[in-house]
Amino acid sequence: MTTTTTAVSKTFGAYQDAAVRDPVIITENGRPRTVLLAYEDFVRLSKRDRRVDLTAELSADEIVAVEAVEMEPGLDLLNGELLPAKV
């Protein structure tokens, strides 16, 4: 569901109830600005495991493994993204 900030300010309770079922996208000047969602959804999204590895910290074996990766059949056109740039 998408609505405007004006509509939310007039009938917040209704949108709060709607957000329990599905997130409500709130727009301002025609652009998405915020999302109203159920607390349980917020908690679930907040707990998602996030892992960030710096490429400088990869071992030589990990670099070799990454370089050997190929796309699934049918996505071969994306293999070009894995090849070093030709200068």
Buried (B, 14 or more C-beta within 10 A) or exposed (E): EEBBEEBBEEEEEEBEEBBBEEBBBBBEEEEEEEEBBBEEBEEEEEEEEEEEEEEEEEEEEEEEEEEEEEEEEEEEEEEEEEEEEEE
